């Protein structure tokens, strides 16, 4: 288990407020994430100039939750497509193996095809 000593501090600013975050990961990734959150919150604040920071944070969370939901839906769709294609490829492979077995029965003394030309 990682201890606090394993983590390094990263200074970031979000909505004009400084924060010191601790991470065991690459600090540049934390800085990039914080920058992304800051840009989102500043964008929301510019469209709601009278909103307080809590309101802005809640709207940012809702925006990010919606984005996550859409990405999860896309991932589920991609998984279904991969599963469907895997099944199709497995069926094609099974059929090719059956076809090869039938050819082998028809020509029991024939050499199997190696896919390479004769030398």
Buried (B, 14 or more C-beta within 10 A) or exposed (E): EEEEEEEEEBEBEBBEEEEEBEBEEEBEEBBEBBEEBBEBBBBBBEEEEEBEEEEBBEBBEEBEEEEEEEEEEEEEEEEEEEEEEEEEEEEEEEEEEEEEEEEEEEEEEEEEEEEEEEE
